[in-house]
Amino acid sequence: MSQSNTMNRRILVIDDNESIQADFRKILGPSEEQGGELDAMEAEFFGETDAKKIRNYFDVDAAHQGREGLECVQRSIEEERPYCVAFVDMRMPPGWDGMETIPHLWKADPRLQIVICTAHSDHSWDEVAEKLGETDSLLILKKPFDPAEVRQIACAMTEKWKAHRKADIQIAVLNGMVNERTEQIQAASRELERTNRELELARAAADGSNRAKSEFLANMSHEIRTPMTAILGYTELIADNTGNGLDPSEHGDALQIILENGRHLLDLINEILDLSKIESGQLELDMGAVSPAHLASEVADLMRVRTDAKALSLELVVDPGVPDAIWSDGHRIRQILINLIGNAIKFTDSGGISIQLSATEVAGEASLLIAIRDSGIGITEQQADKIFEPYVQADRSTTRRFGGTGLGLPLSLRIAELLGGDITLESEDGRGSTFTLVFPIVAPPEGELPDALSATEAAETFACAETDPSQSPTALPTHLNCKILLAEDTPTNQMLIKRIMVMAGADVEVAENGQIAVDMAIQARDSGTPFDLVLMDMQMPVLDGYQATQTLRDLEFDLPIIALTAYAMSGERDKCLAAGCDDYATKPIDRPKLLDMIAGYLAGSGKLEE
């Protein structure tokens, strides 16, 4: 540790008289002649009984005039060995006198204790105080001085210097602690400000999300109530037998309206369910070999009814280089294309829509691009930033004019991302839009090839497409000749499903809950007149479909059981199969699909008629 610590006892004498310097060394230094007398005086002054305990000699340096003394002080500071006390003579010709020297010394070392030594009354104390300022670091010692007085002053002012030094150290430590604590408080304050900003942003985002969801729910309510109004209204008109209903000749048109609106409702529900599955990470892909050209031709032909209704042109272009087959989920690609093309048709009043397939390289990867261009109203750049967000639509006024839930584009984007791709948008307000679906080209495994169409064949098929009655979605499968047990608790569903089965040629018996279904199935088997197949609703009283199916399997009932459920969430199929069902169909019932499923399980049993 340097001598700047509290053990410092360095003294500087600034006096032009060398004999005076020698006197200070004798008084303050290790002098044997004066040691005993001075020790006794010091013991008496400080109250010590053992002089040896307090006898500490001073380290005395000397300078002949003020400038030399200043250099000594400056050097002591640089060496970190400062002086505690400086005895400064008042008169030191030539150069600075004591009054001139002292301010320079204090400028170099503000803590230096100074004793003015003078044999004359050159300056009164008031004059000294006025020139040097009132300070407790200054004393005046009159010459000739008493050695004991010099010793006492040196000891007292050294102790004072030490006390100041200790205080400085403590203050420095406290300042360090205060600075450290201040930095911590400032850091905490900055962190709090950052957190507050994040909370404000989060709150603003939450408020925006809540507003968007509120608007979405209001819009969804409108979208649901609109077709429901048509369904309920036309149903009431058909059922009205008071003479105020529809004429029987109008029933066919009314039923077609009911059917179309019912399908629209089902599409809305499916969109919501799909988005929910994606957001929860439960949407499963069904990968297989897909012909891009064939798929695009199918979708274009399906959408042509809507473009024709608005007198819009619809063009399909398949560029050379588009592969005949890729490995992907054809159902989901079809869903995206229907959404994108439907969106283009909705917002286009004149001109037309084009669908272009091309193969290119994106980020070093072979990719398929499907661009849907329209000549519609387009959107602004600000609106374009929002249209892929769930529950958000580009413009509420546009929503009021064109309708829609705002789910189609967000859903399409997320499905594209699941397929490893993306959807981009280029649009100009008032001048149309181009949505481009892009995803990597993955070749199908060997032996997994679809009925692919070349680019020319796809264009010809689209241009000359004709409806094949045998492929119509409403065409019925081969006539059923079987006995079916329908387990269903809802009377209206009992009537509907039974009628569909009976019209297909089946003999149907109904059980209104799971327990009755188990009893009827086992009784029929044991009596030798078993059912050929069971249609099992999964939500029923007494015994639900899961329990009923498990009970039947435990009783070694080995005939086909097809689950019927209104739950269409991911995992429901697996849950039904785990309970013992052979297959799974969702409500509302898709009549052709259900009949085809039943026919598949009866094939080879002799229960089908050509």
C-alpha positions, 0 to 999 in steps of 0.5 A: 500500500502506498504512503497515501494511506492513513499511516502517512507521517510525511512533513515538508518544510519550505524555508530559505534558511537552512538552519530553520530546516535543520531545526525542524529535522531535529524536532520532528526527526529521530533526535536522541537529545530531545527525544526524552523531553519531547516524548514526555511533552507528547505523552502529557499532551495526548494523555499517554502514560507510556511515551514509547507507545506514541513516539513516531518520528516524522519523515521530513523533506525541505525546500528553499523557496515556493516554486521548489516546494510546489515541485516537491508537492507535485512529485509527491502526488505523482508518486502517491506519497503525499505530504500531510503537513507543510511548514511554510515560511512567510518571507522567502526572497527571491521568488514567491513568499508564503502568501503566494506559495500556499494557493499553488500548494493547495491547487496541487493537493487540496488536502495538504495541512499548512502551517505559516511560519513567520517572525514578523507581523506582516499580515494580520489573521484577517488579512490572511483569511481574506487572501487565502480564504477561511479554512481549517487546514491552516495555522500560523506559527510564530518564530521563534517557536517552541519545539514542543509546540511544533511537535504538537502541531505536527502530530495534531495536523497529521492526525487531522490529515489522516482523519480527512484521508479516512473520510475521503476513502469512506466517501469514495467507497460510499460514492462507489456504492452509490454509483453502483446502486444508481447504475442498478436503479437506472438499469432497473428503470430502463428495464422497467421502461422496456417492459412497460413499452413491451406491455403497451405494445402487447396490450395494443396488439391484444386490443387489436386482436380483440377488435379483429376477433370481435369484427370477425365474430360479427362478420361470421354471425352474418355469414352464418345467419345469411344462409340459415335465413334461406334454409329456414325460410324455404323450409318453412315455405315448403312445409306450409300447408295453409295455402301460403307456402310454395307451389309444389312446382317450386319445391325443386328450386327451393330445395336446391337453394336449401342444399346450396346454402347448407353446403356453404355453411359446411364450408364455413365450419370446415374452414374454422376447423382447419384453421383451428387444427393448424393453429394447434399443430394438429392438421395432418397431411395426406401425401401422395402422387399428384398431377399438378396439371390435372389438379389445376384443370379440375379446379378450373373446370369447377370454378368455371360455373362462377366465372360464367355467372359473372361473364368473366374469362377463365384461362389455364396455362401450363408451361413446358417443364411442369412435372407430370407428377409431384409428391404432395397433398392433392386435397390441400392444394385443391383447397388452396386453389379453390380459395385463391381462385374464388377470391379472385372471382369475388373481387373481379367484376370485369375482365377475367382470371388466369391460372398459370403453372410453371416450374422454376428454381427458388433459393436453389430448389426446384419449385412449382409456381401456380399464379392466379391473376385477376383484373379485379379491384386490387388492394393497397400496400397497407391492406396487403400487409393484413390479409393473411392474418386470421380474423382480419380482412383488408377493409370493412367496407369491402367486407360489407360489399363482397362478404366472406369470413376472412379465413380463406387466405390465412388458411391457404397460407398456413396450408402452403407453409405446411407443404413447405411452400409459401403464397406471395401477393402482388397487387395495385389498387384498382388494377388487379392482383396476382397470388402465387402459390409456390412449393418445392417439387418433390418427385413421387416414390418409384411406383407411385404415379397418378393419372398425369396429364401433360400441359397440352392434355390439361389445357384440352381437358379444361377447354372441352370438359364435359360432365360425366353423369357417372362421376357426378357427386350426387350419383349413387353407388351400386344398389345395397342389399343388406341389413343395417343397424343404425344407432342414433339418438336424434329423431331427425337424424334417424329419419334422414339416415334411415331414408338414405339407406332404405332408398339405397336398398338396405333394410334398416333398424334403429337403436336410440342409444348405445345400450339398445344397439348392443342388445339388438346386435347381439340378439340378432347375431345369436338368433341367426339373423345378424346385421351386415353392418352397424352405423354407430353415432358416437354421442348417445345417452346411456352408452355412447358410441365408444362404449357401445363399440368396445362392448360389442368387440368384447362380446366378439362382434366382428361385423363392420362398425362405421362411426358417425360423428359431428366432431371433425377435429384432428384425432377423432378418427383415431379415437373411433378406430381405437374404440373398435370401429372399422371406419369413420364418417362425419356429419353432416352426412355426405350421402354418396361418400357414405354409401360408397364406404358401406358398399366397400365393406359389403363387397364380396359378401353378395350383399350388392346388386349391380 
